[in-house]
Structure formats: structure tokens, C-alpha cells
Amino acid sequence: MWEKVAQKTFFEYELTLYQTEQFGDKKGYQLVHRDTILGSTHDFALEVLYKMLNVQDSIPADYKGRYVSTGDIVQIDEGRKGSTFYRLEVGGWNRINRIHLR
């Protein structure tokens, strides 16, 4: 009997990480990293970015930010589909409006 193997569709997501100069600040977000990640969902892409920037051996040489932590904001740009913004909260990534990025 043949089993049908589910095929996952991967998308190319352009992720931009914004951080404040000091942990805990609520204003003054600056762009600190931009990367392209292949993933099947936003959650998957956010997880990959989080792991990449929080493990010393996987941090890119040109990365100028701190470890990803609570309050940091990520923009996922999907070209014609637009952009979606997420902020890292205690319970994980929460979708937010762009107005929070100032």
C-alpha cells in the first residue's frame, strides 16, 4: 500500500530585527539585523532567527545587536503580500501593529 507523503511548501521570508539600545526600553528601536530565511510559516522563520541569534556559534560575524530577548521586534516582509510585525513577549512571539515600532 502506498502512503502519500505530505509536501511542505517553503517560502522565502525577509526578516528584519529591531532592538532598543538598552534592554527594556519602550522607544528608540533601531534596525540591527536583516536576513532571508526559508520556512513554511512565520512561526518557523521566527524560531530559526531566534536560535541563530541566541547561540554564540551561529551568530553572523556582522551582527551588531544583543541576544534576542523580550521586547524585540521582527518584521517579516513578504513582498507584495506586505509586512507583518511580531514582538517577543514572555509567552512567545505576538503579532503587533507597526505603530509599536518607533
Protein Blocks (a to p, Z undefined) as FASTA:
>chain_A
ZZdddddddddddddddddfbghiaghiacfbdcddddfbfklmmmmmmmmmmgfklgcf
klcbdcddehiacdddehjnopcdddddfkbccdddfklpZZ
